[in-house]
Amino acid sequence: MRKKYDDKLAVPMSSMIDVVFLLLIYFIITQKEEISEAHLAINLPTPGSAKASESKPQLLEVEVYDGQYSLRGTSVSLATLETTLNSFRDPDLTVIIKVSISAKAQDLVNVLDLCQGAGLTKLNVVTLR
């Protein structure tokens, strides 16, 4: 003889499916986009390795706008920037290139080519907002 399942023991599946879809929608909406800058490799100084300041600066900031270049806050031409970068020729010099969102990619490539020609290898590119 077959046993009949009682309707009182059956689990209402429609309610469980509703809860699953609500949780799925919640997790999709609350998902945060991963910050790509969080995975950049950075060079941290070792403890106790502070050097006495030398006559040459260890950090150089270059800003790139739409066809315009700025070195330490002073507007310069591309030729002036080239002669300035060639005058340093220090492999320990860190160059921070700040690029405006409105700048063309060719402007950034020009500055990177000048840095490579000057033998500068420690380059950091940052976006200006």
Buried (B, 14 or more C-beta within 10 A) or exposed (E): EEEEEEEEEEEEEEEEEEEEEEEEEEEEEEEEEEEEEEEEEEEEEEEEEEEEEEEEEEEBBBBBBEEBBBBEEEEBEEEEBBEBBEEBEBEEBBBBBBBBEEBBEEBBEBBBEBBEEBEBEBBBBEEEE
